Amino acid sequence: MSLKVGEIGKTIRVNTDFDLSANTELTLTFTKPDATTLTKTKTTDGVSAPGTPVTDPGGNVFAANEYMEYDFASGDLDQSGRWFVKATYTDGTPKTFIGGCAEFTVLPAGC
């Protein structure tokens, strides 16, 4: 997936390798190149755990209820460079599961 500074509406998918179907909250925490963070949640920002499997254009396979999905909004992609994302799942038990960090690159808008 290619991301550029200023893009809106591009979808990021984050594999978790655990069942998200009983979630009460889903959180994606992005760490930007300058080490500041951007947090997006199910209840306020539309982070979801789709119940259908999907294969993205790059050939990555995501199992139903085992990945989080988010569409970048205005102002989210405001820095070029190396980014990290971490997925956190919470349910009513209460259980909290924290996934590993995934890395991706955001290119300058002019590339």
C-alpha positions as CSV (number, residue, x, y, z in Angstrom):
1,M,0.0,0.0,0.0
2,S,1.3,3.4,-0.9
3,L,0.5,6.3,1.4
4,K,1.3,10.0,0.8
5,V,1.1,13.0,3.1
6,G,-2.3,14.6,2.9
7,E,-4.2,11.6,1.5
8,I,-7.8,11.0,2.8
9,G,-9.9,7.9,2.6
10,K,-7.1,5.3,2.1
11,T,-7.7,2.2,4.2
12,I,-5.1,0.6,6.4
13,R,-5.6,-2.9,7.7
14,V,-3.7,-4.2,10.7
15,N,-3.5,-8.0,11.3
16,T,-3.8,-9.0,15.0
17,D,-3.9,-12.8,14.9
18,F,-6.5,-12.9,17.7
19,D,-10.3,-13.0,17.6
20,L,-11.8,-9.5,17.7
21,S,-15.5,-10.5,17.4
22,A,-16.5,-9.8,21.1
23,N,-14.9,-6.3,21.1
24,T,-16.2,-3.4,23.1
25,E,-13.4,-1.1,22.0
26,L,-10.8,-1.2,19.2
27,T,-7.8,1.2,19.2
28,L,-5.1,1.9,16.6
29,T,-2.2,3.9,17.9
30,F,0.0,5.4,15.3
31,T,3.6,6.6,16.1
32,K,4.7,9.2,13.6
33,P,8.3,9.9,12.4
34,D,8.7,12.7,15.0
35,A,7.6,10.2,17.8
36,T,4.2,11.9,18.4
37,T,1.2,9.6,18.5
38,L,-2.2,9.6,16.8
39,T,-4.9,7.4,18.4
40,K,-8.0,6.2,16.5
41,T,-10.8,4.2,18.1
42,K,-14.0,2.3,17.2
43,T,-16.3,4.6,19.2
44,T,-15.0,7.9,17.9
45,D,-13.2,7.3,14.6
46,G,-14.6,4.3,12.9
47,V,-12.0,1.7,13.5
48,S,-13.6,-1.7,12.7
49,A,-12.9,-5.4,12.8
50,P,-14.7,-6.7,9.7
51,G,-16.3,-10.1,9.9
52,T,-15.3,-11.0,6.4
53,P,-11.9,-12.1,5.1
54,V,-10.1,-9.9,2.6
55,T,-7.0,-10.0,0.4
56,D,-5.5,-6.6,-0.3
57,P,-4.0,-5.6,-3.6
58,G,-0.5,-6.5,-2.3
59,G,-1.6,-10.1,-1.7
60,N,-1.9,-9.9,2.1
61,V,-4.7,-12.1,3.4
62,F,-6.6,-10.9,6.4
63,A,-8.9,-13.5,8.3
64,A,-12.4,-12.5,9.3
65,N,-12.5,-10.9,12.8
66,E,-8.7,-10.9,13.1
67,Y,-7.8,-7.5,11.6
68,M,-8.6,-3.9,12.3
69,E,-9.4,-1.5,9.5
70,Y,-9.4,2.4,9.4
71,D,-9.8,4.9,6.7
72,F,-7.4,7.9,7.1
73,A,-9.2,11.2,7.7
74,S,-8.1,14.8,7.0
75,G,-5.0,15.7,8.9
76,D,-4.0,12.2,9.8
77,L,-1.2,11.7,7.3
78,D,0.7,14.9,8.1
79,Q,4.3,13.7,8.1
80,S,6.4,11.8,5.6
81,G,8.7,9.0,6.8
82,R,8.6,5.8,8.8
83,W,5.4,5.2,10.9
84,F,4.4,2.4,13.3
85,V,0.9,1.2,14.2
86,K,-0.2,-0.9,17.2
87,A,-3.7,-2.5,17.6
88,T,-5.4,-2.8,21.0
89,Y,-8.5,-4.9,21.6
90,T,-10.8,-4.7,24.6
91,D,-13.9,-6.7,25.5
92,G,-16.4,-6.8,28.4
93,T,-14.7,-9.7,30.2
94,P,-12.6,-7.4,30.7
95,K,-9.7,-8.5,28.4
96,T,-7.2,-6.3,26.7
97,F,-5.0,-7.7,24.0
98,I,-2.2,-5.6,22.5
99,G,-0.8,-6.6,19.1
100,G,2.7,-6.2,17.8
101,C,3.9,-3.0,16.0
102,A,3.7,-2.9,12.2
103,E,5.7,-0.5,10.2
104,F,4.8,1.5,7.1
105,T,6.1,4.4,5.1
106,V,4.3,7.7,4.3
107,L,5.8,9.4,1.2
108,P,5.9,13.1,0.6
109,A,2.9,14.4,-1.3
110,G,5.1,15.3,-4.3
111,C,6.4,11.8,-4.9
